[in-house]
Amino acid sequence: MENRGFKTSEVRVVEASAGSGKTYALAGRYVKLILSGVAPRSILAITFSNKAAVEMKSRILDLLKRIALDSFRDEKSKKSLYDYLQAPGDVRVAAFSAIDGILAGYNFLQIQTIDSFINAVLSGCAFRLDISPSFRIKDDFRRYISYGFDRMVDDAGVPGREREVFLRFLKQYIYLENRKSWIPRKDIISIISGLFEKSNSYGLPLAKYPVEPAELIKKRGDIFSLMLELKPLLSEGINMSTWRT
């Protein structure tokens, strides 16, 4: 089949289970584009992990080297690769040229993880975003949450909305969590960190629970009252599986 090349831009996504050959398929696609005349600087391949990115680069160079040197295990594997690439009979010259081009401009071999690609985009747009081009991503967010919580507690020392919200939260926390010791800082920061992780995972704002804390506290009191009523029955050895209200 004649290789007519690629005339338009496109985005191609490969989704499959682990170990099914995604890296090989992407590497073959990359080689196919290069042999059709697309420059490496015009191709962007994104994968999930650094290990996969390194493996993909290695596979691309390995495939090009096999074609350039005509080094295949057997004619069957050669035919299989050529059929996939839709390459003409002799593409050795094109493969040699592609290898020379990649080695001469290795920085244009854009095979990156999602994280590194996003960081590169942010660095390129740093001026427009009003951030430093030498920014660094902080992954230890709990330290900043802890600092923010302590600042919020300090602000709650002055009468105002912050104090009202904080006191309301503490009342709910004490009643619902039923803590024996009143040192809630560690638990509160853990709760905030969990909410922050969920917000980042789902990318959605947190919704307020429709039930007011007073109602939850009342329900909790009702449950305790019911437990006290059942205590004598339990002490008499009544089978609760047959008990009905």
Disulfide bonds with the S-S distance in Angstrom:
none
